[in-house]
Amino acid sequence: MRPCNDNIKKTLDLSEEMIKLANKGDIDREDTGCGILYGVMLDSAYKLKRLAEKEKENHIKKGWWKNDFEQK
């Protein structure tokens, strides 16, 4: 796997972890400050995910990214 593709994959994985943590944090929160924190985290995670998916698409179009099965 190209290093640039590996970094995109890691960014996608990280954004998924951020989404999970933000959702759990929101469920467990006890005040509005935490609600703001996890809301910002969730928003940021979705923005990162969207950007990384777009970049993955660009790499696929350039022929730099093989299908996910071959990447592993």
N, CA, C and O atoms as a MOPAC input file, in Angstrom:
PM7 MOZYME 1SCF
protein

 N      0.85300 1    -1.17400 1     0.00000 1
 C      0.00000 1     0.00000 1     0.00000 1
 C      0.90000 1     1.23900 1     0.00000 1
 O      1.89800 1     1.30100 1     0.71800 1
 N      0.53100 1     2.19800 1    -0.80100 1
 C      1.27100 1     3.46100 1    -0.82000 1
 C      1.14000 1     4.14200 1     0.54500 1
 O      0.08600 1     4.06000 1     1.17500 1
 N      2.19000 1     4.80500 1     1.00300 1
 C      2.10300 1     5.50100 1     2.29400 1
 C      0.96900 1     6.53000 1     2.34000 1
 O      0.30800 1     6.67800 1     3.36800 1
 N      0.74200 1     7.23500 1     1.23600 1
 C     -0.33800 1     8.23500 1     1.24400 1
 C     -1.70100 1     7.56500 1     1.40400 1
 O     -2.58300 1     8.11700 1     2.06200 1
 N     -1.88700 1     6.38100 1     0.81300 1
 C     -3.14800 1     5.66200 1     0.96200 1
 C     -3.29400 1     5.10200 1     2.37300 1
 O     -4.39100 1     5.08200 1     2.93200 1
 N     -2.18500 1     4.65000 1     2.93900 1
 C     -2.20600 1     4.15100 1     4.31000 1
 C     -2.64000 1     5.26200 1     5.26800 1
 O     -3.40600 1     5.01800 1     6.20000 1
 N     -2.15700 1     6.46300 1     5.03900 1
 C     -2.54200 1     7.59600 1     5.89300 1
 C     -4.01800 1     7.94300 1     5.73500 1
 O     -4.67700 1     8.30100 1     6.71100 1
 N     -4.53900 1     7.84200 1     4.52200 1
 C     -5.97500 1     8.08900 1     4.31100 1
 C     -6.78200 1     7.02800 1     5.04700 1
 O     -7.76700 1     7.34400 1     5.71400 1
 N     -6.36000 1     5.75600 1     4.92500 1
 C     -7.07200 1     4.68300 1     5.62600 1
 C     -7.04200 1     4.91200 1     7.13600 1
 O     -8.05800 1     4.73700 1     7.80800 1
 N     -5.89100 1     5.30100 1     7.67200 1
 C     -5.78500 1     5.58000 1     9.10700 1
 C     -6.68100 1     6.75100 1     9.50700 1
 O     -7.26100 1     6.74400 1    10.59300 1
 N     -6.79600 1     7.74400 1     8.64600 1
 C     -7.67800 1     8.88400 1     8.92300 1
 C     -9.13100 1     8.42700 1     8.96200 1
 O     -9.89300 1     8.85700 1     9.82700 1
 N     -9.52000 1     7.55500 1     8.02900 1
 C    -10.88400 1     7.01500 1     8.04100 1
 C    -11.13900 1     6.21300 1     9.31300 1
 O    -12.20000 1     6.33500 1     9.92600 1
 N    -10.17100 1     5.39400 1     9.70800 1
 C    -10.31600 1     4.61500 1    10.94400 1
 C    -10.41700 1     5.53500 1    12.16400 1
 O    -11.24500 1     5.31800 1    13.04800 1
 N     -9.57300 1     6.55400 1    12.19800 1
 C     -9.59400 1     7.50000 1    13.31600 1
 C    -10.92400 1     8.24300 1    13.39000 1
 O    -11.47000 1     8.44000 1    14.47600 1
 N    -11.44000 1     8.65000 1    12.25000 1
 C    -12.72100 1     9.37000 1    12.25900 1
 C    -13.83800 1     8.46500 1    12.77800 1
 O    -14.73600 1     8.93500 1    13.47700 1
 N    -13.79400 1     7.17700 1    12.44600 1
 C    -14.79200 1     6.24400 1    12.97300 1
 C    -14.67800 1     6.10900 1    14.49100 1
 O    -15.68900 1     6.05500 1    15.19000 1
 N    -13.45500 1     6.05400 1    14.99500 1
 C    -13.25700 1     5.99200 1    16.44700 1
 C    -13.76100 1     7.27500 1    17.11700 1
 O    -14.36200 1     7.22300 1    18.19000 1
 N    -13.51400 1     8.41400 1    16.48600 1
 C    -13.99500 1     9.68400 1    17.03600 1
 C    -15.51500 1     9.70900 1    17.09300 1
 O    -16.09100 1    10.19500 1    18.06600 1
 N    -16.17300 1     9.18800 1    16.05600 1
 C    -17.64200 1     9.13600 1    16.02400 1
 C    -18.15300 1     8.26500 1    17.17200 1
 O    -19.08400 1     8.64600 1    17.88100 1
 N    -17.53600 1     7.09600 1    17.34800 1
 C    -17.94400 1     6.19800 1    18.43800 1
 C    -17.77000 1     6.86500 1    19.80400 1
 O    -18.66400 1     6.80000 1    20.64800 1
 N    -16.61300 1     7.50800 1    20.01900 1
 C    -16.35300 1     8.16100 1    21.29600 1
 C    -17.31100 1     9.32100 1    21.54200 1
 O    -17.80900 1     9.49500 1    22.65500 1
 N    -17.56800 1    10.11000 1    20.50800 1
 C    -18.48400 1    11.24600 1    20.65600 1
 C    -19.88900 1    10.76400 1    21.01600 1
 O    -20.55000 1    11.36100 1    21.86600 1
 N    -20.34100 1     9.70600 1    20.38400 1
 C    -21.66800 1     9.17000 1    20.69800 1
 C    -21.72400 1     8.61800 1    22.11300 1
 O    -22.69400 1     8.85500 1    22.83400 1
 N    -20.69000 1     7.88000 1    22.51800 1
 C    -20.65200 1     7.34500 1    23.88500 1
 C    -20.54300 1     8.48200 1    24.89900 1
 O    -21.22200 1     8.47700 1    25.92500 1
 N    -19.68600 1     9.45000 1    24.60300 1
 C    -19.52000 1    10.58700 1    25.49900 1
 C    -20.81200 1    11.35500 1    25.68400 1
 O    -21.11900 1    11.81100 1    26.78500 1
 N    -21.56500 1    11.49900 1    24.61200 1
 C    -22.83700 1    12.21300 1    24.69600 1
 C    -23.84400 1    11.44700 1    25.55200 1
 O    -24.60300 1    12.04600 1    26.31300 1
 N    -23.84700 1    10.14000 1    25.42400 1
 C    -24.74800 1     9.31800 1    26.23900 1
 C    -24.37500 1     9.40800 1    27.71600 1
 O    -25.25600 1     9.47300 1    28.57300 1
 N    -23.07800 1     9.41300 1    28.02000 1
 C    -22.59900 1     9.38900 1    29.39800 1
 C    -22.48000 1    10.77400 1    30.04200 1
 O    -22.22600 1    10.86900 1    31.24200 1
 N    -22.65500 1    11.82300 1    29.28200 1
 C    -22.37600 1    13.17400 1    29.80600 1
 C    -23.33100 1    13.55400 1    30.92600 1
 O    -24.45500 1    13.06100 1    31.03100 1
 N    -22.82000 1    14.46200 1    31.76100 1
 C    -23.61000 1    14.91400 1    32.90300 1
 C    -23.82800 1    16.41700 1    32.92300 1
 O    -24.50200 1    16.93200 1    33.81500 1
 N    -23.26300 1    17.13400 1    31.94400 1
 C    -23.50300 1    18.58300 1    31.88700 1
 C    -23.42000 1    19.06200 1    30.43900 1
 O    -23.04200 1    18.31400 1    29.53700 1
 N    -23.78200 1    20.32100 1    30.24300 1
 C    -23.82400 1    20.86400 1    28.88100 1
 C    -22.43200 1    21.06900 1    28.28800 1
 O    -22.26800 1    21.01300 1    27.07000 1
 N    -21.42800 1    21.30500 1    29.13400 1
 C    -20.06600 1    21.48100 1    28.63600 1
 C    -19.58900 1    20.24400 1    27.89000 1
 O    -18.96100 1    20.34100 1    26.83600 1
 N    -19.89500 1    19.08600 1    28.45000 1
 C    -19.52600 1    17.83900 1    27.77600 1
 C    -20.33800 1    17.67200 1    26.48700 1
 O    -19.83700 1    17.14600 1    25.49300 1
 N    -21.57200 1    18.11500 1    26.51500 1
 C    -22.39700 1    18.04500 1    25.30900 1
 C    -21.78600 1    18.85100 1    24.17500 1
 O    -21.78500 1    18.42100 1    23.02200 1
 N    -21.27200 1    20.01600 1    24.51500 1
 C    -20.61100 1    20.85700 1    23.50800 1
 C    -19.35000 1    20.15900 1    23.00800 1
 O    -19.10700 1    20.09300 1    21.80400 1
 N    -18.55100 1    19.64000 1    23.93700 1
 C    -17.32100 1    18.93500 1    23.56500 1
 C    -17.60400 1    17.80400 1    22.58500 1
 O    -16.96300 1    17.71600 1    21.53900 1
 N    -18.55000 1    16.94600 1    22.91300 1
 C    -18.81700 1    15.79200 1    22.06200 1
 C    -19.53900 1    16.18000 1    20.78200 1
 O    -19.41500 1    15.49100 1    19.76900 1
 N    -20.28300 1    17.26500 1    20.81300 1
 C    -20.88800 1    17.77000 1    19.58300 1
 C    -19.83400 1    18.25600 1    18.60500 1
 O    -19.91100 1    17.98100 1    17.40700 1
 N    -18.84400 1    18.98300 1    19.12400 1
 C    -17.74000 1    19.45800 1    18.27900 1
 C    -16.93400 1    18.27100 1    17.76200 1
 O    -16.53200 1    18.25100 1    16.59900 1
 N    -16.69700 1    17.27900 1    18.62600 1
 C    -15.94700 1    16.09500 1    18.20300 1
 C    -16.68300 1    15.36000 1    17.08200 1
 O    -16.07200 1    14.96300 1    16.09000 1
 N    -17.98200 1    15.18400 1    17.23900 1
 C    -18.77500 1    14.48600 1    16.23300 1
 C    -18.76500 1    15.24400 1    14.91000 1
 O    -18.58300 1    14.65100 1    13.84700 1
 N    -18.95700 1    16.53500 1    14.98300 1
 C    -18.93500 1    17.37400 1    13.79000 1
 C    -17.57900 1    17.28000 1    13.08400 1
 O    -17.51200 1    17.12900 1    11.86400 1
 N    -16.52000 1    17.37000 1    13.85800 1
 C    -15.16200 1    17.29900 1    13.30000 1
 C    -14.88800 1    15.93300 1    12.67600 1
 O    -14.27100 1    15.83700 1    11.61500 1
 N    -15.34800 1    14.88900 1    13.34000 1
 C    -15.12900 1    13.53500 1    12.82600 1
 C    -15.80700 1    13.34500 1    11.47500 1
 O    -15.22500 1    12.75700 1    10.56400 1
 N    -17.03700 1    13.84100 1    11.34400 1
 C    -17.73700 1    13.71000 1    10.07100 1
 C    -17.06500 1    14.54100 1     8.97800 1
 O    -17.02800 1    14.12300 1     7.82100 1
 N    -16.54500 1    15.69400 1     9.32800 1
 C    -15.81800 1    16.50800 1     8.34200 1
 C    -14.54600 1    15.80500 1     7.88400 1
 O    -14.25700 1    15.75700 1     6.68800 1
 N    -13.78200 1    15.25700 1     8.83400 1
 C    -12.56800 1    14.50600 1     8.49400 1
 C    -12.89900 1    13.28900 1     7.62500 1
 O    -12.21500 1    13.00800 1     6.64100 1
 N    -13.93800 1    12.59000 1     8.00100 1
 C    -14.33400 1    11.40400 1     7.24900 1
 C    -14.70700 1    11.76500 1     5.81700 1
 O    -14.29500 1    11.08900 1     4.87500 1
 N    -15.47300 1    12.81500 1     5.65800 1
 C    -15.89500 1    13.26000 1     4.32600 1
 C    -14.68800 1    13.65300 1     3.47100 1
 O    -14.61600 1    13.29200 1     2.29700 1
 N    -13.74300 1    14.38900 1     4.05600 1
 C    -12.53400 1    14.78600 1     3.32700 1
 C    -11.68500 1    13.57400 1     2.93800 1
 O    -11.18900 1    13.49600 1     1.81400 1
 N    -11.52100 1    12.63600 1     3.86100 1
 C    -10.71700 1    11.44600 1     3.58900 1
 C    -11.37100 1    10.57500 1     2.52100 1
 O    -10.67900 1    10.02300 1     1.66600 1
 N    -12.69500 1    10.44700 1     2.56100 1
 C    -13.39600 1     9.66500 1     1.54000 1
 C    -13.24000 1    10.30100 1     0.16400 1
 O    -13.06200 1     9.60200 1    -0.83400 1
 N    -13.30700 1    11.61700 1     0.11500 1
 C    -13.11900 1    12.33400 1    -1.14800 1
 C    -11.70400 1    12.11500 1    -1.68200 1
 O    -11.51300 1    11.90300 1    -2.87900 1
 N    -10.72500 1    12.16700 1    -0.80000 1
 C     -9.34000 1    11.96100 1    -1.22000 1
 C     -9.12500 1    10.52000 1    -1.67500 1
 O     -8.38600 1    10.27700 1    -2.62900 1
 N     -9.76200 1     9.57000 1    -1.00500 1
 C     -9.69200 1     8.17500 1    -1.42900 1
 C    -10.26000 1     8.03600 1    -2.83700 1
 O     -9.67300 1     7.35700 1    -3.67900 1
 N    -11.39900 1     8.67400 1    -3.09500 1
 C    -11.99900 1     8.64700 1    -4.43600 1
 C    -11.03700 1     9.21500 1    -5.47600 1
 O    -10.91000 1     8.66800 1    -6.57100 1
 N    -10.35900 1    10.31300 1    -5.13300 1
 C     -9.38500 1    10.91000 1    -6.05300 1
 C     -8.24800 1     9.93800 1    -6.35800 1
 O     -7.79800 1     9.83900 1    -7.50000 1
 N     -7.79000 1     9.23000 1    -5.34400 1
 C     -6.70700 1     8.26800 1    -5.53800 1
 C     -7.17300 1     7.07800 1    -6.38600 1
 O     -6.41000 1     6.54800 1    -7.19400 1
 N     -8.41700 1     6.66700 1    -6.19700 1
 C     -8.97600 1     5.57800 1    -7.00400 1
 C     -9.02600 1     6.01200 1    -8.47100 1
 O     -8.63900 1     5.25000 1    -9.35700 1
 N     -9.50000 1     7.22200 1    -8.72500 1
 C     -9.59000 1     7.73500 1   -10.09400 1
 C     -8.21700 1     7.83600 1   -10.75900 1
 O     -8.09400 1     7.64200 1   -11.96800 1
 N     -7.19200 1     8.13900 1    -9.96900 1
 C     -5.82800 1     8.25000 1   -10.49100 1
 C     -5.17700 1     6.87300 1   -10.67400 1
 O     -4.09400 1     6.76700 1   -11.24800 1
 N     -5.83800 1     5.83000 1   -10.18600 1
 C     -5.27900 1     4.49000 1   -10.27600 1
 C     -4.26800 1     4.19200 1    -9.18400 1
 O     -3.52300 1     3.21600 1    -9.28100 1
 N     -4.23200 1     5.00800 1    -8.16000 1
 C     -3.27800 1     4.83200 1    -7.06300 1
 C     -3.80000 1     3.90700 1    -5.97300 1
 O     -3.02700 1     3.45600 1    -5.12700 1
 N     -5.08200 1     3.61800 1    -5.97600 1
 C     -5.70500 1     2.86700 1    -4.89700 1
 C     -6.36300 1     1.63700 1    -5.49900 1
 O     -7.27500 1     1.74300 1    -6.31900 1
 N     -5.89300 1     0.47500 1    -5.08500 1
 C     -6.52900 1    -0.76700 1    -5.50900 1
 C     -7.74900 1    -0.98200 1    -4.63400 1
 O     -7.95200 1    -0.26300 1    -3.65500 1
 N     -8.56400 1    -1.97400 1    -4.98300 1
 C     -9.75000 1    -2.19100 1    -4.15900 1
 C     -9.34600 1    -2.53300 1    -2.73300 1
 O     -8.20800 1    -2.93300 1    -2.48600 1
 N    -10.26000 1    -2.38000 1    -1.80800 1
 C     -9.95500 1    -2.55100 1    -0.38100 1
 C     -9.41600 1    -3.94000 1    -0.05600 1
 O     -8.57800 1    -4.08000 1     0.83400 1
 N     -9.88100 1    -4.96500 1    -0.76200 1
 C     -9.41700 1    -6.32000 1    -0.49800 1
 C     -7.92300 1    -6.44900 1    -0.80800 1
 O     -7.18500 1    -7.09200 1    -0.06200 1
 N     -7.47700 1    -5.83000 1    -1.92100 1
 C     -6.08500 1    -5.90900 1    -2.31400 1
 C     -5.18300 1    -5.02800 1    -1.44400 1
 O     -3.97600 1    -5.26100 1    -1.38000 1
 N     -5.74700 1    -4.02600 1    -0.77900 1
 C     -4.96000 1    -3.08800 1     0.02500 1
 C     -4.43300 1    -3.73300 1     1.29300 1
 O     -3.40800 1    -3.29500 1     1.81600 1
 N     -5.08900 1    -4.74500 1     1.79600 1
 C     -4.74600 1    -5.29500 1     3.10700 1
 C     -3.58300 1    -6.22300 1     3.05800 1
 O     -3.17900 1    -6.76300 1     4.08800 1

